[in-house]
Amino acid sequence: MSTGYAGGRQGTRLERYTKFWQKDLAHEGEADSKNRLDKYTDVVNGYYDGATALTEYGWAQSFHFSRFYKGEGFAASL
């Protein structure tokens, strides 16, 4: 899921978010917290880029507009 973003943001969506945490939370330190605060905009953008990617994976590009009608299947609603 690598793509370009408005405002010049680039990168893999989930990696943009997960890079702000240690893989083992036992190794989280004050520097990690400070880094997240200093780069708060990047943390938030990474979170929502990742959430959007996962939602689009499940609902396709039209996830905001999907409606089900009585008797309609999932694929038809997209």
MOPAC internal coordinates of N, CA, C and O (Angstrom, degrees):
PM7 1SCF
backbone

  N    0.0000 0     0.00 0     0.00 0    0    0    0
  C    1.4471 1     0.00 0     0.00 0    1    0    0
  C    1.5208 1   110.61 1     0.00 0    2    1    0
  O    1.2310 1   120.68 1  -125.89 1    3    2    1
  N    1.2770 1   116.30 1    54.11 1    3    2    1
  C    1.4554 1   120.47 1   178.54 1    5    3    2
  C    1.5172 1   108.64 1   -92.98 1    6    5    3
  O    1.2310 1   120.55 1   -45.68 1    7    6    5
  N    1.3080 1   116.55 1   134.32 1    7    6    5
  C    1.4555 1   120.28 1  -175.59 1    9    7    6
  C    1.5172 1   110.74 1  -159.01 1   10    9    7
  O    1.2310 1   120.60 1    -9.89 1   11   10    9
  N    1.3334 1   116.45 1   170.11 1   11   10    9
  C    1.4572 1   121.99 1   173.47 1   13   11   10
  C    1.5189 1   109.31 1   -97.33 1   14   13   11
  O    1.2310 1   120.26 1   -27.02 1   15   14   13
  N    1.3052 1   117.11 1   152.98 1   15   14   13
  C    1.4560 1   121.93 1  -177.04 1   17   15   14
  C    1.5227 1   110.16 1  -127.28 1   18   17   15
  O    1.2310 1   120.93 1   -20.28 1   19   18   17
  N    1.3243 1   115.82 1   159.72 1   19   18   17
  C    1.4606 1   121.01 1   174.34 1   21   19   18
  C    1.5234 1   109.27 1   -58.58 1   22   21   19
  O    1.2310 1   120.32 1   -32.51 1   23   22   21
  N    1.3008 1   117.00 1   147.49 1   23   22   21
  C    1.4566 1   120.76 1   179.60 1   25   23   22
  C    1.5084 1   112.85 1    77.64 1   26   25   23
  O    1.2310 1   120.09 1  -166.71 1   27   26   25
  N    1.3501 1   117.44 1    13.29 1   27   26   25
  C    1.4495 1   120.85 1   176.55 1   29   27   26
  C    1.5153 1   115.20 1    82.11 1   30   29   27
  O    1.2310 1   119.44 1  -173.76 1   31   30   29
  N    1.3351 1   118.67 1     6.24 1   31   30   29
  C    1.4625 1   120.42 1   179.13 1   33   31   30
  C    1.5206 1   109.34 1   -69.27 1   34   33   31
  O    1.2310 1   120.26 1   -41.76 1   35   34   33
  N    1.3156 1   117.11 1   138.24 1   35   34   33
  C    1.4645 1   123.43 1  -179.16 1   37   35   34
  C    1.5176 1   109.19 1  -135.09 1   38   37   35
  O    1.2310 1   120.88 1   -18.57 1   39   38   37
  N    1.2947 1   115.92 1   161.43 1   39   38   37
  C    1.4601 1   119.42 1   171.20 1   41   39   38
  C    1.5030 1   113.66 1   124.89 1   42   41   39
  O    1.2310 1   121.23 1    -4.49 1   43   42   41
  N    1.3041 1   115.26 1   175.51 1   43   42   41
  C    1.4480 1   121.92 1   176.91 1   45   43   42
  C    1.5164 1   107.70 1   -79.64 1   46   45   43
  O    1.2310 1   120.63 1   -50.29 1   47   46   45
  N    1.3067 1   116.41 1   129.71 1   47   46   45
  C    1.4592 1   121.74 1  -170.07 1   49   47   46
  C    1.5220 1   114.19 1   -56.09 1   50   49   47
  O    1.2310 1   119.79 1   126.71 1   51   50   49
  N    1.2953 1   118.00 1   -53.29 1   51   50   49
  C    1.4665 1   119.58 1  -177.25 1   53   51   50
  C    1.5176 1   112.27 1   -69.93 1   54   53   51
  O    1.2310 1   119.93 1   146.22 1   55   54   53
  N    1.3160 1   117.73 1   -33.78 1   55   54   53
  C    1.4701 1   120.44 1   178.14 1   57   55   54
  C    1.5241 1   111.03 1   -64.81 1   58   57   55
  O    1.2310 1   120.33 1   147.46 1   59   58   57
  N    1.3230 1   116.97 1   -32.54 1   59   58   57
  C    1.4633 1   120.41 1   179.05 1   61   59   58
  C    1.5293 1   110.60 1   -62.35 1   62   61   59
  O    1.2310 1   120.20 1   149.99 1   63   62   61
  N    1.3007 1   117.22 1   -30.01 1   63   62   61
  C    1.4628 1   121.01 1  -179.76 1   65   63   62
  C    1.5274 1   111.68 1   -89.53 1   66   65   63
  O    1.2310 1   120.21 1   131.98 1   67   66   65
  N    1.3167 1   117.21 1   -48.02 1   67   66   65
  C    1.4626 1   120.76 1  -172.44 1   69   67   66
  C    1.5189 1   113.63 1   -70.33 1   70   69   67
  O    1.2310 1   119.77 1   161.28 1   71   70   69
  N    1.3202 1   118.05 1   -18.72 1   71   70   69
  C    1.4706 1   119.67 1  -178.72 1   73   71   70
  C    1.5309 1   112.44 1   -65.82 1   74   73   71
  O    1.2310 1   119.65 1   166.87 1   75   74   73
  N    1.3215 1   118.27 1   -13.13 1   75   74   73
  C    1.4604 1   121.59 1  -177.96 1   77   75   74
  C    1.5331 1   113.40 1   -87.41 1   78   77   75
  O    1.2310 1   120.06 1  -179.71 1   79   78   77
  N    1.3369 1   117.49 1     0.29 1   79   78   77
  C    1.4631 1   121.54 1   178.13 1   81   79   78
  C    1.5193 1   109.96 1  -126.57 1   82   81   79
  O    1.2310 1   120.88 1   -31.26 1   83   82   81
  N    1.3300 1   115.92 1   148.74 1   83   82   81
  C    1.4593 1   121.57 1   173.74 1   85   83   82
  C    1.5330 1   108.46 1   -71.77 1   86   85   83
  O    1.2310 1   120.39 1   -31.67 1   87   86   85
  N    1.3122 1   116.85 1   148.33 1   87   86   85
  C    1.4703 1   119.62 1   177.17 1   89   87   86
  C    1.5248 1   110.44 1   -62.89 1   90   89   87
  O    1.2310 1   120.12 1   142.79 1   91   90   89
  N    1.3085 1   117.37 1   -37.21 1   91   90   89
  C    1.4629 1   122.82 1   176.36 1   93   91   90
  C    1.5260 1   107.20 1  -106.25 1   94   93   91
  O    1.2310 1   120.39 1   -70.52 1   95   94   93
  N    1.3227 1   116.86 1   109.48 1   95   94   93
  C    1.4638 1   120.51 1  -176.06 1   97   95   94
  C    1.5210 1   113.20 1   -62.60 1   98   97   95
  O    1.2310 1   120.06 1   163.38 1   99   98   97
  N    1.3210 1   117.49 1   -16.62 1   99   98   97
  C    1.4665 1   120.59 1   175.64 1  101   99   98
  C    1.5245 1   110.73 1   -65.40 1  102  101   99
  O    1.2310 1   120.34 1   159.25 1  103  102  101
  N    1.3283 1   116.96 1   -20.75 1  103  102  101
  C    1.4671 1   121.48 1  -179.97 1  105  103  102
  C    1.5308 1   113.10 1   -96.26 1  106  105  103
  O    1.2310 1   120.06 1  -174.84 1  107  106  105
  N    1.3333 1   117.49 1     5.16 1  107  106  105
  C    1.4683 1   120.99 1   176.79 1  109  107  106
  C    1.5183 1   109.18 1   -63.95 1  110  109  107
  O    1.2310 1   120.84 1   -42.11 1  111  110  109
  N    1.3089 1   116.00 1   137.89 1  111  110  109
  C    1.4535 1   120.03 1  -179.94 1  113  111  110
  C    1.5170 1   112.14 1  -133.79 1  114  113  111
  O    1.2310 1   121.51 1    -0.24 1  115  114  113
  N    1.3104 1   114.71 1   179.76 1  115  114  113
  C    1.4643 1   121.64 1   179.39 1  117  115  114
  C    1.5258 1   111.01 1   -59.75 1  118  117  115
  O    1.2310 1   120.35 1   143.44 1  119  118  117
  N    1.3252 1   116.94 1   -36.56 1  119  118  117
  C    1.4675 1   120.94 1   179.79 1  121  119  118
  C    1.5284 1   111.06 1   -63.69 1  122  121  119
  O    1.2310 1   120.14 1   144.64 1  123  122  121
  N    1.3369 1   117.33 1   -35.36 1  123  122  121
  C    1.4662 1   120.80 1   178.31 1  125  123  122
  C    1.5261 1   110.69 1   -66.09 1  126  125  123
  O    1.2310 1   120.60 1   135.68 1  127  126  125
  N    1.3200 1   116.45 1   -44.32 1  127  126  125
  C    1.4670 1   120.68 1   178.04 1  129  127  126
  C    1.5212 1   111.01 1   -62.68 1  130  129  127
  O    1.2310 1   120.53 1   136.67 1  131  130  129
  N    1.3204 1   116.60 1   -43.33 1  131  130  129
  C    1.4642 1   121.05 1   179.51 1  133  131  130
  C    1.5250 1   110.44 1   -63.57 1  134  133  131
  O    1.2310 1   120.25 1   138.99 1  135  134  133
  N    1.3255 1   117.12 1   -41.01 1  135  134  133
  C    1.4588 1   121.15 1   178.53 1  137  135  134
  C    1.5297 1   111.06 1   -60.81 1  138  137  135
  O    1.2310 1   120.26 1   137.63 1  139  138  137
  N    1.3428 1   117.11 1   -42.37 1  139  138  137
  C    1.4672 1   120.22 1   178.62 1  141  139  138
  C    1.5201 1   111.09 1   -64.06 1  142  141  139
  O    1.2310 1   120.35 1   139.43 1  143  142  141
  N    1.3259 1   116.94 1   -40.57 1  143  142  141
  C    1.4649 1   119.78 1   178.52 1  145  143  142
  C    1.5266 1   111.46 1   -67.44 1  146  145  143
  O    1.2310 1   120.61 1   138.55 1  147  146  145
  N    1.3276 1   116.44 1   -41.45 1  147  146  145
  C    1.4653 1   120.54 1   179.76 1  149  147  146
  C    1.5248 1   111.86 1   -64.97 1  150  149  147
  O    1.2310 1   120.50 1   148.20 1  151  150  149
  N    1.3193 1   116.65 1   -31.80 1  151  150  149
  C    1.4718 1   121.49 1  -177.27 1  153  151  150
  C    1.5241 1   110.43 1  -115.20 1  154  153  151
  O    1.2310 1   121.24 1  -140.16 1  155  154  153
  N    1.3208 1   115.23 1    39.84 1  155  154  153
  C    1.4613 1   122.02 1  -174.84 1  157  155  154
  C    1.5223 1   112.06 1   -54.73 1  158  157  155
  O    1.2310 1   120.00 1   136.41 1  159  158  157
  N    1.3195 1   117.60 1   -43.59 1  159  158  157
  C    1.4642 1   121.19 1  -179.67 1  161  159  158
  C    1.5225 1   110.73 1   -60.19 1  162  161  159
  O    1.2310 1   119.89 1   137.80 1  163  162  161
  N    1.3237 1   117.81 1   -42.20 1  163  162  161
  C    1.4635 1   121.17 1   178.66 1  165  163  162
  C    1.5279 1   111.39 1   -65.86 1  166  165  163
  O    1.2310 1   120.26 1   142.15 1  167  166  165
  N    1.3340 1   117.11 1   -37.85 1  167  166  165
  C    1.4669 1   120.98 1   178.26 1  169  167  166
  C    1.5283 1   109.55 1   -63.06 1  170  169  167
  O    1.2310 1   120.41 1   131.20 1  171  170  169
  N    1.3232 1   116.82 1   -48.80 1  171  170  169
  C    1.4666 1   121.08 1  -178.27 1  173  171  170
  C    1.5264 1   110.74 1   -64.86 1  174  173  171
  O    1.2310 1   120.04 1   133.62 1  175  174  173
  N    1.3354 1   117.54 1   -46.38 1  175  174  173
  C    1.4659 1   120.06 1   178.79 1  177  175  174
  C    1.5201 1   111.05 1   -60.68 1  178  177  175
  O    1.2310 1   120.09 1   137.98 1  179  178  177
  N    1.3211 1   117.43 1   -42.02 1  179  178  177
  C    1.4579 1   121.10 1   178.24 1  181  179  178
  C    1.5186 1   112.10 1   -62.16 1  182  181  179
  O    1.2310 1   120.72 1   139.15 1  183  182  181
  N    1.3341 1   116.23 1   -40.85 1  183  182  181
  C    1.4651 1   120.47 1   178.88 1  185  183  182
  C    1.5258 1   110.65 1   -61.60 1  186  185  183
  O    1.2310 1   120.55 1   128.95 1  187  186  185
  N    1.3286 1   116.56 1   -51.05 1  187  186  185
  C    1.4621 1   119.50 1  -177.04 1  189  187  186
  C    1.5257 1   112.50 1   -71.41 1  190  189  187
  O    1.2310 1   119.48 1   147.66 1  191  190  189
  N    1.3245 1   118.60 1   -32.34 1  191  190  189
  C    1.4650 1   120.42 1   173.80 1  193  191  190
  C    1.5287 1   109.82 1   -62.52 1  194  193  191
  O    1.2310 1   120.41 1   136.84 1  195  194  193
  N    1.3289 1   116.82 1   -43.16 1  195  194  193
  C    1.4616 1   121.09 1   178.33 1  197  195  194
  C    1.5190 1   112.23 1   -66.47 1  198  197  195
  O    1.2310 1   120.33 1   137.26 1  199  198  197
  N    1.3346 1   116.97 1   -42.74 1  199  198  197
  C    1.4655 1   120.64 1   178.53 1  201  199  198
  C    1.5237 1   110.75 1   -62.56 1  202  201  199
  O    1.2310 1   120.55 1   140.03 1  203  202  201
  N    1.3302 1   116.55 1   -39.97 1  203  202  201
  C    1.4625 1   120.59 1   177.89 1  205  203  202
  C    1.5211 1   110.79 1   -64.85 1  206  205  203
  O    1.2310 1   120.12 1   135.99 1  207  206  205
  N    1.3226 1   117.37 1   -44.01 1  207  206  205
  C    1.4684 1   120.97 1   179.83 1  209  207  206
  C    1.5282 1   110.66 1   -60.02 1  210  209  207
  O    1.2310 1   120.22 1   136.01 1  211  210  209
  N    1.3270 1   117.19 1   -43.99 1  211  210  209
  C    1.4599 1   120.19 1  -179.82 1  213  211  210
  C    1.5265 1   111.71 1   -68.24 1  214  213  211
  O    1.2310 1   120.22 1   142.34 1  215  214  213
  N    1.3273 1   117.18 1   -37.66 1  215  214  213
  C    1.4584 1   120.54 1   178.11 1  217  215  214
  C    1.5220 1   110.60 1   -67.40 1  218  217  215
  O    1.2310 1   120.20 1   137.06 1  219  218  217
  N    1.3358 1   117.22 1   -42.94 1  219  218  217
  C    1.4635 1   120.33 1   177.59 1  221  219  218
  C    1.5253 1   110.98 1   -63.79 1  222  221  219
  O    1.2310 1   120.07 1   146.28 1  223  222  221
  N    1.3154 1   117.47 1   -33.72 1  223  222  221
  C    1.4591 1   121.11 1   177.58 1  225  223  222
  C    1.5284 1   109.95 1   -60.23 1  226  225  223
  O    1.2310 1   120.47 1   139.05 1  227  226  225
  N    1.3232 1   116.70 1   -40.95 1  227  226  225
  C    1.4590 1   120.91 1  -178.79 1  229  227  226
  C    1.5155 1   114.58 1   -83.54 1  230  229  227
  O    1.2310 1   120.42 1   147.25 1  231  230  229
  N    1.3402 1   116.80 1   -32.75 1  231  230  229
  C    1.4640 1   120.87 1  -172.43 1  233  231  230
  C    1.5240 1   113.74 1  -117.24 1  234  233  231
  O    1.2310 1   119.44 1   179.85 1  235  234  233
  N    1.2950 1   118.68 1    -0.15 1  235  234  233
  C    1.4742 1   123.78 1  -177.36 1  237  235  234
  C    1.5264 1   109.84 1    70.53 1  238  237  235
  O    1.2310 1   120.32 1     9.41 1  239  238  237
  N    1.3096 1   116.99 1  -170.59 1  239  238  237
  C    1.4663 1   121.91 1  -175.51 1  241  239  238
  C    1.5272 1   112.69 1   -67.37 1  242  241  239
  O    1.2310 1   119.60 1   159.71 1  243  242  241
  N    1.3049 1   118.36 1   -20.29 1  243  242  241
  C    1.4640 1   120.81 1  -174.22 1  245  243  242
  C    1.5250 1   112.85 1  -101.87 1  246  245  243
  O    1.2310 1   120.13 1  -151.11 1  247  246  245
  N    1.3305 1   117.36 1    28.89 1  247  246  245
  C    1.4603 1   119.09 1  -174.90 1  249  247  246
  C    1.5203 1   113.32 1   -60.67 1  250  249  247
  O    1.2310 1   119.39 1   153.70 1  251  250  249
  N    1.3262 1   118.78 1   -26.30 1  251  250  249
  C    1.4655 1   120.72 1   178.95 1  253  251  250
  C    1.5258 1   111.85 1   -72.91 1  254  253  251
  O    1.2310 1   120.31 1   157.59 1  255  254  253
  N    1.3152 1   117.01 1   -22.41 1  255  254  253
  C    1.4548 1   120.90 1  -169.66 1  257  255  254
  C    1.5251 1   113.55 1  -114.07 1  258  257  255
  O    1.2310 1   119.57 1  -173.74 1  259  258  257
  N    1.3077 1   118.43 1     6.26 1  259  258  257
  C    1.4549 1   121.21 1  -175.77 1  261  259  258
  C    1.5228 1   110.66 1   -70.94 1  262  261  259
  O    1.2310 1   121.41 1   -51.84 1  263  262  261
  N    1.3383 1   114.90 1   128.16 1  263  262  261
  C    1.4629 1   121.13 1   175.74 1  265  263  262
  C    1.5156 1   108.16 1  -129.89 1  266  265  263
  O    1.2310 1   121.21 1   -39.04 1  267  266  265
  N    1.2860 1   115.28 1   140.96 1  267  266  265
  C    1.4551 1   120.51 1   175.71 1  269  267  266
  C    1.5226 1   108.25 1  -103.05 1  270  269  267
  O    1.2310 1   121.35 1   -43.60 1  271  270  269
  N    1.3151 1   115.02 1   136.40 1  271  270  269
  C    1.4558 1   120.75 1   173.10 1  273  271  270
  C    1.5216 1   107.90 1  -110.93 1  274  273  271
  O    1.2310 1   120.27 1   -24.94 1  275  274  273
  N    1.3057 1   117.10 1   155.06 1  275  274  273
  C    1.4575 1   121.82 1  -177.34 1  277  275  274
  C    1.5313 1   110.08 1   -52.27 1  278  277  275
  O    1.2310 1   121.15 1   -55.58 1  279  278  277
  N    1.3298 1   115.41 1   124.42 1  279  278  277
  C    1.4519 1   121.49 1   178.65 1  281  279  278
  C    1.5182 1   115.07 1    83.87 1  282  281  279
  O    1.2310 1   119.70 1   177.83 1  283  282  281
  N    1.3261 1   118.18 1    -2.17 1  283  282  281
  C    1.4648 1   121.86 1  -177.75 1  285  283  282
  C    1.5280 1   110.30 1   -85.53 1  286  285  283
  O    1.2310 1   120.54 1   -40.02 1  287  286  285
  N    1.3250 1   116.57 1   139.98 1  287  286  285
  C    1.4527 1   121.58 1   177.88 1  289  287  286
  C    1.5196 1   111.73 1   -81.73 1  290  289  287
  O    1.2310 1   120.84 1   -14.52 1  291  290  289
  N    1.3311 1   116.00 1   165.48 1  291  290  289
  C    1.4643 1   121.49 1  -178.50 1  293  291  290
  C    1.5243 1   112.16 1   -58.24 1  294  293  291
  O    1.2310 1   120.09 1   128.64 1  295  294  293
  N    1.3358 1   117.43 1   -51.36 1  295  294  293
  C    1.4705 1   120.93 1  -177.27 1  297  295  294
  C    1.5226 1   111.32 1   -59.98 1  298  297  295
  O    1.2310 1   119.90 1   142.03 1  299  298  297
  N    1.3133 1   117.80 1   -37.97 1  299  298  297
  C    1.4655 1   121.02 1   179.93 1  301  299  298
  C    1.5261 1   111.65 1   -67.75 1  302  301  299
  O    1.2310 1   119.87 1   151.79 1  303  302  301
  N    1.3193 1   117.85 1   -28.21 1  303  302  301
  C    1.4682 1   120.69 1  -178.03 1  305  303  302
  C    1.5224 1   112.52 1   -73.09 1  306  305  303
  O    1.2310 1   120.70 1   160.13 1  307  306  305
  N    1.3377 1   116.28 1   -19.87 1  307  306  305
  C    1.4596 1   120.23 1  -179.84 1  309  307  306
  C    1.4991 1   109.66 1   -79.49 1  310  309  307
  O    1.2310 1   120.10 1   180.00 1  311  310  309

